[in-house]
């Protein structure tokens, strides 16, 4: 069975490296992908050593998080 873990992130610089390292320890060789929603704090750069990072468009509209 193939498993992929997709982790959405937004401005998680303080937690992303540890979270990804812990996740990798649990999932082993399963695919791990980080989807960044427009972070401005360096989150993508900190995540790249652990997983590929995909940039998603910044959310717009009434259902977008307020920040």
Secondary structure, DSSP 8 states (H G I E B T S, - for coil): ---EEEEEESS-TTTHHHHHHHHHHHHTTSEEEEEES--SSSHHHHHTTTSEEEE-----STTS---
